[in-house]
Amino acid sequence: MPDQRPQPRPNVASIPSYVAGKPSVPREGMTVYKLSSNENPYPPLPGVLAAATEAAARMNRYPDMGNADLYGALSDKLQVPAEQLALATGSVALIYQLVQAFCDPGDEVVYAWRSFEAYPIAVTAAAATSVRIPVTADGRHDLDAMAEAITDRTKVVLVCTPNNPTGPAVTQAELDAFLAKVPPHVLVVVDEAYVEFVRMPDPVDGLATYRSHENVLVTRTFSKAYGLAGFRVGYAVGPAEIAGALRAVSLPFGVSSVAQAAAVASLASEDALLERVDALVAERDRVVSGLRDVGMAVPEPQGNFVWFGAGERTTELASAGDELGIVVRPFAGEGARVTIGEPEANDRIVELARRFTS
Protein backbone atom coordinates (compact mmCIF):
# COMPACT_ATOMS: atom_id res chain seq x y z
CA MET A 1 0.00 0.00 0.00
CA PRO A 2 1.51 3.39 -0.93
CA ASP A 3 2.59 5.70 1.87
CA GLN A 4 -0.33 8.07 2.54
CA ARG A 5 1.63 10.55 4.64
CA PRO A 6 2.47 14.00 3.26
CA GLN A 7 5.55 13.79 1.08
CA PRO A 8 7.94 16.56 0.03
CA ARG A 9 8.95 16.89 -3.59
CA PRO A 10 11.48 14.20 -4.57
CA ASN A 11 14.25 16.75 -5.09
CA VAL A 12 14.12 17.76 -1.42
CA ALA A 13 15.75 14.51 -0.37
CA SER A 14 18.64 15.31 -2.73
CA ILE A 15 19.43 18.75 -1.31
CA PRO A 16 23.01 18.70 0.01
CA SER A 17 23.57 20.05 3.48
CA TYR A 18 25.37 23.34 3.94
CA VAL A 19 28.46 22.75 6.05
CA ALA A 20 29.23 25.80 8.15
CA GLY A 21 32.74 26.54 9.35
CA LYS A 22 33.51 24.68 12.54
CA PRO A 23 33.55 26.96 15.59
CA SER A 24 36.64 27.32 17.72
CA VAL A 25 36.80 25.42 21.01
CA PRO A 26 38.59 27.09 23.94
CA ARG A 27 41.87 25.49 24.94
CA GLU A 28 43.73 26.10 28.17
CA GLY A 29 46.81 28.23 27.68
CA MET A 30 46.15 28.97 23.99
CA THR A 31 44.07 31.48 22.06
CA VAL A 32 42.14 29.56 19.41
CA TYR A 33 41.21 31.33 16.19
CA LYS A 34 38.25 30.47 13.99
CA LEU A 35 39.50 30.74 10.40
CA SER A 36 36.81 28.56 8.90
CA SER A 37 34.04 31.01 7.90
CA ASN A 38 35.72 33.96 6.13
CA GLU A 39 34.55 36.29 8.87
CA ASN A 40 35.97 39.78 9.34
CA PRO A 41 38.02 39.67 12.58
CA TYR A 42 37.35 43.32 13.42
CA PRO A 43 34.43 44.30 15.67
CA PRO A 44 31.86 46.77 14.33
CA LEU A 45 32.74 50.42 14.35
CA PRO A 46 31.16 52.39 17.22
CA GLY A 47 28.74 54.24 14.93
CA VAL A 48 27.51 50.97 13.47
CA LEU A 49 27.08 49.40 16.88
CA ALA A 50 25.19 52.46 18.13
CA ALA A 51 22.82 52.38 15.17
CA ALA A 52 22.14 48.68 15.67
CA THR A 53 21.58 49.14 19.39
CA GLU A 54 19.11 51.96 18.80
CA ALA A 55 17.20 49.85 16.27
CA ALA A 56 17.13 46.89 18.66
CA ALA A 57 15.18 49.02 21.15
CA ARG A 58 12.28 48.90 18.67
CA MET A 59 12.29 45.15 18.23
CA ASN A 60 8.58 44.98 19.09
CA ARG A 61 7.87 46.56 15.69
CA TYR A 62 8.15 44.98 12.28
CA PRO A 63 11.03 46.15 10.13
CA ASP A 64 10.40 48.45 7.19
CA MET A 65 9.37 45.92 4.56
CA GLY A 66 10.32 48.41 1.85
CA ASN A 67 13.87 48.84 3.25
CA ALA A 68 13.56 52.50 2.25
CA ASP A 69 16.57 53.89 4.10
CA LEU A 70 18.88 51.12 2.97
CA TYR A 71 17.69 51.22 -0.63
CA GLY A 72 18.21 54.98 -0.55
CA ALA A 73 21.72 54.69 0.88
CA LEU A 74 22.71 52.03 -1.66
CA SER A 75 21.19 54.00 -4.51
CA ASP A 76 23.25 57.05 -3.53
CA LYS A 77 26.47 55.06 -3.05
CA LEU A 78 26.23 53.03 -6.25
CA GLN A 79 24.53 55.70 -8.35
CA VAL A 80 21.80 53.30 -9.47
CA PRO A 81 18.02 53.67 -9.35
CA ALA A 82 16.39 51.94 -6.39
CA GLU A 83 14.26 49.83 -8.76
CA GLN A 84 17.47 48.19 -9.94
CA LEU A 85 18.25 46.92 -6.43
CA ALA A 86 17.09 43.91 -4.45
CA LEU A 87 17.84 43.13 -0.79
CA ALA A 88 17.85 39.81 1.04
CA THR A 89 19.25 38.06 4.07
CA GLY A 90 22.76 37.81 2.69
CA SER A 91 23.81 37.33 -0.92
CA VAL A 92 23.20 33.61 -0.45
CA ALA A 93 19.47 34.32 -0.14
CA LEU A 94 19.62 36.22 -3.42
CA ILE A 95 21.07 33.11 -5.08
CA TYR A 96 18.16 31.04 -3.79
CA GLN A 97 15.67 33.66 -4.96
CA LEU A 98 17.05 34.06 -8.45
CA VAL A 99 17.07 30.32 -9.10
CA GLN A 100 13.50 30.15 -7.81
CA ALA A 101 12.47 33.11 -9.96
CA PHE A 102 14.15 32.07 -13.21
CA CYS A 103 14.29 28.26 -13.27
CA ASP A 104 11.58 25.72 -13.90
CA PRO A 105 12.19 22.13 -12.76
CA GLY A 106 14.87 20.60 -14.94
CA ASP A 107 16.30 23.89 -16.15
CA GLU A 108 20.08 24.09 -16.00
CA VAL A 109 22.34 26.28 -13.88
CA VAL A 110 25.99 26.38 -14.91
CA TYR A 111 28.71 27.19 -12.39
CA ALA A 112 32.34 26.44 -11.62
CA TRP A 113 33.23 23.72 -9.16
CA ARG A 114 34.52 23.80 -6.59
CA SER A 115 32.85 27.09 -5.86
CA PHE A 116 30.42 28.45 -3.25
CA GLU A 117 28.78 25.43 -1.67
CA ALA A 118 25.35 27.08 -1.50
CA TYR A 119 25.05 26.93 -5.29
CA PRO A 120 24.10 23.24 -5.57
CA ILE A 121 21.80 23.60 -2.57
CA ALA A 122 19.87 26.45 -4.18
CA VAL A 123 19.70 24.67 -7.53
CA THR A 124 18.50 21.38 -6.07
CA ALA A 125 15.95 23.12 -3.84
CA ALA A 126 14.38 24.63 -6.97
CA ALA A 127 14.35 21.21 -8.71
CA ALA A 128 16.70 22.63 -11.32
CA THR A 129 19.80 20.83 -12.64
CA SER A 130 23.38 21.71 -11.76
CA VAL A 131 26.00 21.76 -14.51
CA ARG A 132 29.34 21.88 -12.73
CA ILE A 133 32.45 22.88 -14.67
CA PRO A 134 35.72 22.00 -12.91
CA VAL A 135 37.99 24.89 -12.01
CA THR A 136 41.44 24.88 -13.53
CA ALA A 137 44.47 23.48 -11.72
CA ASP A 138 45.18 26.93 -10.28
CA GLY A 139 41.62 27.36 -8.96
CA ARG A 140 40.28 29.62 -11.71
CA HIS A 141 36.99 29.57 -13.59
CA ASP A 142 37.24 27.80 -16.94
CA LEU A 143 35.01 30.33 -18.68
CA ASP A 144 35.50 28.77 -22.11
CA ALA A 145 34.23 25.43 -20.83
CA MET A 146 31.37 27.15 -19.03
CA ALA A 147 30.32 28.88 -22.25
CA GLU A 148 30.43 25.57 -24.13
CA ALA A 149 28.22 23.99 -21.45
CA ILE A 150 25.34 26.40 -22.09
CA THR A 151 22.34 24.76 -23.79
CA ASP A 152 18.77 25.68 -24.60
CA ARG A 153 17.89 24.51 -21.07
CA THR A 154 20.37 26.82 -19.38
CA LYS A 155 18.65 29.63 -17.52
CA VAL A 156 21.38 30.86 -15.13
CA VAL A 157 25.17 30.98 -15.04
CA LEU A 158 26.92 31.79 -11.76
CA VAL A 159 30.35 33.44 -11.85
CA CYS A 160 31.88 33.64 -8.37
CA THR A 161 34.65 36.23 -8.42
CA PRO A 162 36.79 36.02 -6.37
CA ASN A 163 36.01 32.32 -6.27
CA ASN A 164 35.12 30.89 -2.88
CA PRO A 165 36.92 28.74 -1.74
CA THR A 166 39.89 28.71 -4.16
CA GLY A 167 40.54 32.47 -4.24
CA PRO A 168 41.31 33.68 -7.80
CA ALA A 169 39.17 36.31 -9.52
CA VAL A 170 38.31 36.70 -13.19
CA THR A 171 39.42 39.79 -15.08
CA GLN A 172 37.13 42.20 -16.86
CA ALA A 173 38.56 41.11 -20.22
CA GLU A 174 37.81 37.46 -19.38
CA LEU A 175 34.30 38.29 -18.27
CA ASP A 176 33.62 40.41 -21.37
CA ALA A 177 34.79 37.62 -23.67
CA PHE A 178 32.59 35.16 -21.80
CA LEU A 179 29.51 37.37 -21.91
CA ALA A 180 29.91 37.74 -25.67
CA LYS A 181 29.31 33.97 -25.93
CA VAL A 182 26.26 33.83 -23.64
CA PRO A 183 22.81 33.79 -25.28
CA PRO A 184 20.53 36.67 -24.23
CA HIS A 185 18.02 34.33 -22.55
CA VAL A 186 20.61 33.26 -19.95
CA LEU A 187 20.95 35.24 -16.73
CA VAL A 188 24.60 35.70 -15.75
CA VAL A 189 25.12 36.32 -12.05
CA VAL A 190 28.40 37.97 -11.06
CA ASP A 191 28.74 36.98 -7.41
CA GLU A 192 31.01 39.60 -5.84
CA ALA A 193 30.80 38.73 -2.15
CA TYR A 194 34.51 39.55 -1.74
CA VAL A 195 34.82 42.42 -4.22
CA GLU A 196 36.29 44.87 -1.69
CA PHE A 197 39.37 42.64 -1.24
CA VAL A 198 40.33 42.47 -4.92
CA ARG A 199 43.75 43.93 -5.78
CA MET A 200 44.71 42.90 -9.31
CA PRO A 201 45.14 44.31 -12.80
CA ASP A 202 41.95 44.60 -14.84
CA PRO A 203 39.51 43.79 -12.03
CA VAL A 204 35.86 43.20 -12.83
CA ASP A 205 33.68 46.29 -12.64
CA GLY A 206 30.38 44.62 -11.85
CA LEU A 207 28.35 47.81 -11.98
CA ALA A 208 29.66 48.84 -15.39
CA THR A 209 29.11 45.30 -16.63
CA TYR A 210 25.44 45.13 -15.64
CA ARG A 211 24.83 48.58 -17.11
CA SER A 212 25.97 47.34 -20.51
CA HIS A 213 24.12 44.00 -20.47
CA GLU A 214 20.43 43.24 -20.08
CA ASN A 215 21.14 39.74 -18.72
CA VAL A 216 23.69 40.48 -15.97
CA LEU A 217 22.98 40.66 -12.24
CA VAL A 218 25.58 41.53 -9.59
CA THR A 219 25.31 40.21 -6.02
CA ARG A 220 27.20 41.61 -3.04
CA THR A 221 27.07 41.33 0.74
CA PHE A 222 27.63 43.23 3.95
CA SER A 223 28.89 40.04 5.64
CA LYS A 224 32.57 40.11 4.67
CA ALA A 225 34.27 43.49 4.25
CA TYR A 226 31.59 45.28 6.29
CA GLY A 227 31.70 42.74 9.10
CA LEU A 228 27.93 42.24 9.42
CA ALA A 229 27.91 38.45 9.00
CA GLY A 230 25.67 38.04 12.04
CA PHE A 231 22.99 40.35 10.66
CA ARG A 232 22.59 38.85 7.15
CA VAL A 233 22.29 41.61 4.57
CA GLY A 234 23.02 41.16 0.88
CA TYR A 235 22.05 43.12 -2.19
CA ALA A 236 21.75 42.62 -5.92
CA VAL A 237 22.13 45.18 -8.68
CA GLY A 238 20.68 44.55 -12.11
CA PRO A 239 18.14 45.54 -14.74
CA ALA A 240 14.85 46.62 -13.19
CA GLU A 241 12.94 43.58 -14.49
CA ILE A 242 15.46 41.17 -12.96
CA ALA A 243 15.74 43.02 -9.65
CA GLY A 244 11.95 43.19 -9.50
CA ALA A 245 11.68 39.43 -9.94
CA LEU A 246 14.01 38.93 -6.96
CA ARG A 247 11.95 41.30 -4.83
CA ALA A 248 8.76 39.48 -5.87
CA VAL A 249 9.95 36.16 -4.42
CA SER A 250 11.66 37.62 -1.35
CA LEU A 251 10.58 36.80 2.18
CA PRO A 252 8.41 39.61 3.59
CA PHE A 253 10.21 41.49 6.37
CA GLY A 254 13.30 39.36 5.70
CA VAL A 255 15.97 41.96 6.49
CA SER A 256 15.56 42.95 10.13
CA SER A 257 15.38 46.49 11.44
CA VAL A 258 18.70 46.03 13.21
CA ALA A 259 20.34 44.73 10.04
CA GLN A 260 18.99 47.61 7.97
CA ALA A 261 20.23 50.18 10.48
CA ALA A 262 23.67 48.58 10.73
CA ALA A 263 24.03 48.43 6.96
CA VAL A 264 23.07 52.10 6.51
CA ALA A 265 25.54 53.11 9.23
CA SER A 266 28.23 50.93 7.65
CA LEU A 267 27.84 52.74 4.34
CA ALA A 268 28.19 56.05 6.17
CA SER A 269 31.38 54.79 7.85
CA GLU A 270 32.77 53.17 4.71
CA ASP A 271 36.12 54.98 4.71
CA ALA A 272 37.00 53.64 8.15
CA LEU A 273 35.71 50.19 7.28
CA LEU A 274 37.75 50.03 4.09
CA GLU A 275 40.88 50.97 6.04
CA ARG A 276 40.34 47.68 7.84
CA VAL A 277 39.94 45.93 4.51
CA ASP A 278 43.29 47.36 3.40
CA ALA A 279 44.85 46.00 6.59
CA LEU A 280 43.41 42.55 5.89
CA VAL A 281 44.70 42.66 2.32
CA ALA A 282 48.16 43.55 3.65
CA GLU A 283 47.95 40.59 6.01
CA ARG A 284 46.81 38.37 3.13
CA ASP A 285 49.86 39.42 1.11
CA ARG A 286 52.13 38.79 4.09
CA VAL A 287 50.68 35.32 4.54
CA VAL A 288 51.07 34.46 0.86
CA SER A 289 54.69 35.57 0.94
CA GLY A 290 55.27 33.42 4.02
CA LEU A 291 53.58 30.42 2.42
CA ARG A 292 55.76 30.69 -0.64
CA ASP A 293 58.87 31.00 1.52
CA VAL A 294 58.12 27.60 3.09
CA GLY A 295 57.33 26.00 -0.27
CA MET A 296 53.51 26.04 -0.16
CA ALA A 297 51.95 26.94 -3.51
CA VAL A 298 48.50 28.50 -3.26
CA PRO A 299 46.17 29.87 -5.95
CA GLU A 300 46.25 33.66 -6.26
CA PRO A 301 43.97 34.87 -3.44
CA GLN A 302 41.74 37.87 -4.11
CA GLY A 303 39.34 37.38 -1.18
CA ASN A 304 40.01 37.34 2.55
CA PHE A 305 41.18 33.71 2.52
CA VAL A 306 43.75 31.34 1.05
CA TRP A 307 43.32 27.83 -0.37
CA PHE A 308 45.48 24.86 0.51
CA GLY A 309 45.07 22.20 -2.17
CA ALA A 310 45.83 19.31 0.14
CA GLY A 311 43.94 16.60 -1.74
CA GLU A 312 43.76 13.34 0.18
CA ARG A 313 45.75 14.92 3.03
CA THR A 314 43.03 17.51 3.75
CA THR A 315 41.87 15.85 6.97
CA GLU A 316 45.49 15.68 8.11
CA LEU A 317 45.90 19.38 7.35
CA ALA A 318 42.78 20.31 9.31
CA SER A 319 43.96 18.27 12.29
CA ALA A 320 47.36 19.96 12.17
CA GLY A 321 45.56 23.30 12.21
CA ASP A 322 43.60 22.25 15.26
CA GLU A 323 46.87 21.44 17.02
CA LEU A 324 48.11 24.94 16.25
CA GLY A 325 44.91 26.53 17.51
CA ILE A 326 43.48 27.56 14.14
CA VAL A 327 40.24 26.12 12.81
CA VAL A 328 40.17 25.81 9.00
CA ARG A 329 37.40 24.79 6.60
CA PRO A 330 38.27 21.42 5.03
CA PHE A 331 36.68 20.04 1.87
CA ALA A 332 37.36 16.32 2.08
CA GLY A 333 39.67 15.03 -0.61
CA GLU A 334 40.23 18.47 -2.13
CA GLY A 335 41.72 21.02 0.20
CA ALA A 336 41.07 23.57 2.92
CA ARG A 337 40.09 27.22 2.92
CA VAL A 338 41.76 29.35 5.58
CA THR A 339 40.49 32.83 6.46
CA ILE A 340 42.86 35.74 6.95
CA GLY A 341 42.38 36.79 10.56
CA GLU A 342 44.33 38.44 13.35
CA PRO A 343 48.13 38.74 12.86
CA GLU A 344 48.84 35.97 15.41
CA ALA A 345 46.38 33.69 13.65
CA ASN A 346 48.01 34.48 10.33
CA ASP A 347 51.44 33.60 11.73
CA ARG A 348 50.01 30.21 12.58
CA ILE A 349 48.74 29.78 9.00
CA VAL A 350 52.33 30.06 7.80
CA GLU A 351 53.48 27.68 10.54
CA LEU A 352 50.80 25.21 9.46
CA ALA A 353 52.15 25.34 5.92
CA ARG A 354 55.71 24.91 7.15
CA ARG A 355 54.79 21.78 9.12
CA PHE A 356 52.67 20.44 6.29
CA THR A 357 55.38 20.82 3.66
CA SER A 358 58.31 19.60 5.79
C-alpha positions, 0 to 999 in steps of 0.5 A: 500500500503506498505511503499516505503521509504528506511527502515533500517533492522528490528533489528535497531529499537530494538537497546537500547540506550546507556545512558551516565553518567549525567553531573554535573550542577554547583550549587552556593556555592557547588562544584559538582562532576560527578561520573557517568562515571567512569572517571579518576579525574586526568588531563593528565600528562604534557608529555601526554598533550604536545604530544597531543598538538603537534599532534593537530598542524597537524590536517589538515593531516589524522592520520596514518591509520596503527597506527604504533607508537602505535602498536609498543609501545604496542607490546614492552610493552606487549611483543606481536607481532603487528599482534596480536593487534587491535586498535579502538576508545575505547574498546567499538568499539572493542566489536562492531567490534568483534560481526560484524566480528564473528556473523551472524544474529541470532547467540548468544552472551552470557554475564552476566547481569547486565554488560556493557550496550554497550553489548546488543547494539552491539549484537542487531546492528549486528542482533545477539541474546543476551543470558543474564545470571543474575549475582549472588546476590553479583554482580559476573559472574555466570560462570557455568550458562554461560557455560551451556547457550552455544549452537551450535549457540553461537559464542561469550561469553563476560566476563567483569572483573572487572564487570561494573557496579557491581564491582567484578572480576573473578579469574584466577582459575574461568576463567580457569575452565570456559574456559575448558567448552567452545567449541573451536568454541566460541570466549571468550572475556575477557573485562579488561577495569579496569584491572589496578585497580584490587587488589585481590588474583589470579587475571586474567592474560589476556595476559597469558590466550590468549597465551594458548587459540586459542579462547580468545581475551583480550580487554583493554582501555586507557580511565580509568586508563590512563585518555584518555576518551576524545580521545577514544583509546582501544586495543585488544590482541589475536591470529593473525587471530582474531586480523586480523578480528577486523582490517578488519572491523575497521573504516579507520582512526578511531583512531585520530592522537592526540589520537595515540600520547597521548596513546604513551606518556601515555605508556612512562609515565606509572609509573607516571600514575600508581601512580595515579591509586594506589592513586585511589585504596587507595581512593576506599578502604577508601570509602568501609571501610566508607560504611561498617561503616555506614552499607552499603553492597556493592559488592567487587569493583575491578574497580574505582567505587562502586555499590549501590544495591538500587533496587526500591529506586535507583531513590531516591538514585540518587536524594539524591546524587544530593542534596549532589553535586555528580552525580551518574549513576542510573540503574532504579530498580536495583542500582547505580554505583558511580565512585571513584573521588576526596577525597571530592567527596568520602567523600560525597559517604560515606555521601550518604550511611549514609543518605540512610541507616539511 
